Amino acid sequence: MVDILLQIWGGLFYLLNKVFFSRAERSKTIKHRKIWRIRSWIVYLTGLPAWVVVLISEYNWIAAGVESGGAPAMVAGLVAAWRGRGSEAKWLDMIAKLSVFGGFALSVYEFGGVKTFNQLLELGIAAGFLMGTYMMAKDNAQGYLWLILGNLSCASLMGLENFYILMVQQLVSLAFVTDALFVRIRKSKIESIRAELKN
């Protein structure tokens, strides 16, 4: 029963994060985009504890450590969304960067390399989550590509470990991340065309 509650808690809030990122990209005004981005970071942080507990329960130490280490990047994203890009504290940005590199180093050291398929999936989660969260905190659209990698890796791992609620949540999240990416690409193309027409 506790497993199911944790899956619903973590899955729901991480899914809402992706839904809100998509809504932010589809917003017509800067004000609405800001509101949706703030909401996206708040729900992301809210779902984090449940994910860490689920990952630890299955001895997914790489993914659990990486999820925990991503918290500074989430906070940096919330601060940037709230106060504007470039306003986040330098020390918070430094901690987020160290989390990215530290997570990878710990992964390789812990297992002396990559020896199992589950480890490979955990490294996919690590790369996708840390780089995606860090780049999204910077409002860099490439973060969506990393989040896609993380969603696919996590959905696979959760399916192998019989956490089917989280597997489905990751696949649904993938649809919203992909939507947000395509909306951002379309907006960039439109802005490029407008800039060329002005010149």
N, C-alpha and C positions, 0 to 999 in steps of 0.2 A: 504493500500500500504506500509506504514511504517513497519507494522508487517511482511509483506512478505520479505521486504529488510533486516530486522533484523534477520529473520529466515535464510535467505540465507547467510548473513554475518557470524552469529554465527555458523550455521550448517556446512558451507563449511570449515571454519578454524579449527573447532573441528574435523571434519572428516579428514582433511589433517594431523592433529596431529597423529591420529591413523594410517593412511597410512604410515606416516614417521616413526613411531615406528616400524611398520612391516618391512619397508625397512631397518631400522637399524639392526634389528635382522637377516635379510637375507643377510646382507653385508658380503663380503668375507674378507675384510681387516679392521683393526682398524681405519684407516684413513676415510674410507667410512662410517663406523659405527658412528664415531664422527660427520661427516658432517650431516648425517640423524638425529641424536639425537639433534643437534643444531637447525636444521630446525624444528623439531617436537616441541620444546619448544617455538620457535619464533611464529609459527602459533597458538599455544595454547594461548599464551598471546594476540595475535591479535584478536582472537574470543571472548575473555572473556567479553569485554564491552557489546557486543550485547546480550550475554546470560543473563547478569545481568539485562539489561533493560527489556528483555522479561519476566524474572521471576518476577521482581517487578511489571510489568504491570498486572500480574495475582495474585498479593498479595501472591506469594510464598516466603515469607520472609525467611524461613529456607534455602531454596535452594539458594536464592539470596545472603544471608549473607555468606553462606558457599562458594559459587563460588568466591565472593570477597575475602574472607579469604584465599582462595587457591592460590592467586597471589604470596605470598612469596615462597611457595613451587615450583611454576612454575619458578620463578626467580632463586631459588636454583638449580633447574634442569638444567636451561640454563647455569648457572655458572659452574656446575659440568661437563656438556657436553663440555663446551668450554675449561676449564682449567684442567679437570681431577677430578675424584672422590676424595673427601677429601679436595678439595681446596676451597669449598664454605665457606663464612664467618660464623663464629660460631653464630653471632647474627641473621643471616638470617635463619639458621637452627633452632634456638630457636623460632623465630617468626612462622615458618612453623609448629613446634610442637604445639605451643600455639593455632594456627588456628584450628588444628585438634580437640583438646580437647575443646576449646572455642566454636567451632561450635556445637558440641554435647550438651554442657551445655546450650547454648542459645536456642537450639531447644526444649529441655525438659522444660526449664523455661518459654519460650514464650507461650507455649500451655498447661502448667500444665500436661504434659504427652502427649501421642499419642491418639487422639480421633477420627480422621477421616482417611479414606483410603488414601486421598491425602497427609496427614501428614506422613503416613507410607512410601509412595513413596518418599517424600522429605527426610526422614531420610535415605532411601536407596541411594538416590542421594548424601546426605551429607557424608555417610560412604564411598561410592564408590569413590566419587570425591576426598575428602580430603585424605583418606588413600592411594588411588591409586596414586594420584599426588605426595604425600609425598614419597611413596615407589619407584615410578619411578624416582624421583629426586635422590634417593640413588642407582638407577640402580638395584633395587631388583625385581626379576621376580614376586613375590607375588603381586606386584602392579597391574599386569594384571588381577588377580582374582577380586580385588577390583574395577577396572575399568569396568569389566563385570557386576558386581552388579549395578554400577552407570548407565551404559548404559541401562540395562533392566528397572531399576526404572524410569529413565528419559524418555525413549521411552513410557512407560505406562502413565506417567503423561502428557507428551506432547500430546499423543493421546486423553486422557480424556479432555484436555483443547483446543482441535481442532487446535493445532499447528502441522499439519501433515507433513510439510517439516522437522521440527526438529525431529519428531517421526521417519521418514524414515532415516534421517541422523544418528540417534542413533542406529538404527538397522543395517545399513551398517557399522558403526563404530565398532559395536560388532563383525562383521566378521573379521575385520582387527586386533582387539585386540586379538581375539581367535587365529588367525594365528600367531601373534607375540608370544603368550604364547607357542603354540605348537612347534614353531621353537626353542625357548629358551630351552624348555624341551628336544628336540631332541639333540641340541648342548651339553647340560649338560651330557646327557647319553653317547654321543660319547666321550666327554672329560674324563668321568669316566672310560670308557673302555680303552682308550689310557693310562690313568694313571696306570690302573691295569696291562696292558701289559708291561709297562716299569718296573714295580716291579717284 
